Amino acid sequence: ILERGIQVDGLGLKSFTTYESNVLFALRFMIDCNIVGGNWIEVPPGRYRRSVRCMTYCQLEVHCL
């Protein structure tokens, strides 16, 4: 709605540029959490489960809860 625009009575069609909409969600998450590519992350016990069907060639693949 923001980028395509919305019809506002008395103001006509209004559209807006969204903040950092050109940054991919996964990249924005990594930036916000101070995670760099190839970095170690720590997930507390009980807050993840191992993947049943792996989708990558990573040594360990988990789903965070």
For each residue, the residues with C-beta under 8 A, 3 or more apart:
1: 4 5 6
2: 6 15 16 17 18
3: 15 16 17 18 21
4: 1 15
5: 1 13 14 15
6: 1 2 13 14 15
7: 12 13 14
8: 11 12 13 14
9:
10:
11: 8 14
12: 7 8
13: 5 6 7 8
14: 5 6 7 8 11
15: 2 3 4 5 6
16: 2 3
17: 2 3 21
18: 2 3 21
19:
20: 23 28
21: 3 17 18
22:
23: 20 27 28 31
24: 27 28
25: 28 29
26: 29 30
27: 23 24 30 31
28: 20 23 24 25 31 32
29: 25 26 32 33 35
30: 26 27 33 35 36 37
31: 23 27 28 34
32: 28 29
33: 29 30
34: 31
35: 29 30 39 41
36: 30 39
37: 30
38:
39: 35 36
40:
41: 35
42:
43: 47 48 62 64
44: 47
45:
46: 65
47: 43 44 64 65
48: 43 62 63 64 65
49: 62 63 65
50: 60 61 62 63
51: 54 55 61 62 63
52:
53:
54: 51 58 61
55: 51 61
56: 61
57:
58: 54 61
59:
60: 50
61: 50 51 54 55 56 58
62: 43 48 49 50 51
63: 48 49 50 51
64: 43 47 48
65: 46 47 48 49
